[in-house]
Amino acid sequence: MVKFFLWHAGSEVIQLSVNGQVQRVETGADVARLLQMLELSGKRVAVERNGEIVPRSRYAGTPLADGDALEIVVAVGGG
């Protein structure tokens, strides 16, 4: 199991599930920051938070909370 850590000394952290894996992020992080941490910024992804699709235009304004469950799907092109 891979764990990602996103916090600074002295800051609080929250725990969430991303595609079934436990992740810890800094309190106040949003979906856009999580995607940046996962090196998915700028890629074609779909994000579901607690059973609801998060529109791309709202990634930066959608805060993450302790216990959130996210599913992130990356679009793969081919031909």
C-alpha positions as CSV (number, residue, x, y, z in Angstrom):
1,M,0.0,0.0,0.0
2,V,1.4,3.4,-1.0
3,K,0.8,6.3,1.3
4,F,1.2,9.9,0.3
5,F,1.9,12.6,2.8
6,L,1.0,16.2,2.3
7,W,1.6,18.4,5.4
8,H,4.0,20.7,7.1
9,A,5.4,20.4,10.6
10,G,2.9,21.6,13.1
11,S,-0.1,21.3,10.8
12,E,-3.1,19.1,11.3
13,V,-3.8,16.2,8.9
14,I,-6.9,14.4,7.8
15,Q,-7.3,10.9,6.5
16,L,-9.2,9.9,3.4
17,S,-9.6,7.1,1.0
18,V,-8.4,7.5,-2.6
19,N,-9.3,4.5,-4.8
20,G,-9.5,2.4,-1.7
21,Q,-6.1,3.4,-0.3
22,V,-5.7,5.4,2.9
23,Q,-4.1,8.8,2.2
24,R,-3.2,11.6,4.7
25,V,-3.4,15.2,3.6
26,E,-3.1,18.6,5.3
27,T,-6.2,20.1,6.7
28,G,-7.6,22.6,4.2
29,A,-6.4,20.7,1.1
30,D,-8.8,20.6,-1.8
31,V,-9.3,18.3,-4.8
32,A,-6.9,20.4,-6.9
33,R,-4.1,20.0,-4.3
34,L,-4.7,16.3,-4.0
35,L,-4.4,15.9,-7.8
36,Q,-1.2,17.9,-7.7
37,M,0.1,15.7,-5.0
38,L,-0.8,12.6,-7.0
39,E,0.9,14.1,-10.1
40,L,-2.4,14.1,-11.9
41,S,-2.7,17.9,-12.4
42,G,-3.4,18.7,-16.0
43,K,-4.4,15.2,-16.9
44,R,-7.8,14.1,-18.0
45,V,-9.3,12.7,-14.8
46,A,-12.8,12.2,-13.3
47,V,-13.2,12.7,-9.6
48,E,-15.9,11.3,-7.5
49,R,-16.1,12.5,-3.8
50,N,-18.4,10.7,-1.5
51,G,-20.5,9.3,-4.4
52,E,-20.8,12.6,-6.2
53,I,-18.9,13.7,-9.3
54,V,-16.8,16.9,-8.8
55,P,-16.9,19.1,-11.9
56,R,-13.4,20.1,-13.1
57,S,-14.3,23.7,-12.6
58,R,-14.8,23.1,-8.9
59,Y,-11.6,21.1,-8.1
60,A,-9.9,24.2,-6.5
61,G,-13.0,25.0,-4.5
62,T,-13.9,21.6,-3.2
63,P,-12.3,21.1,0.2
64,L,-11.4,17.6,1.5
65,A,-12.6,16.5,4.9
66,D,-11.6,13.7,7.3
67,G,-13.2,10.4,6.2
68,D,-13.9,11.5,2.6
69,A,-13.9,8.7,0.0
70,L,-12.6,9.6,-3.4
71,E,-12.5,7.7,-6.7
72,I,-10.2,9.1,-9.3
73,V,-10.2,7.7,-12.9
74,V,-7.6,8.7,-15.4
75,A,-8.6,8.8,-19.1
76,V,-6.2,6.8,-21.2
77,G,-6.1,7.4,-25.0
78,G,-5.2,4.9,-27.6
79,G,-5.9,4.0,-31.1
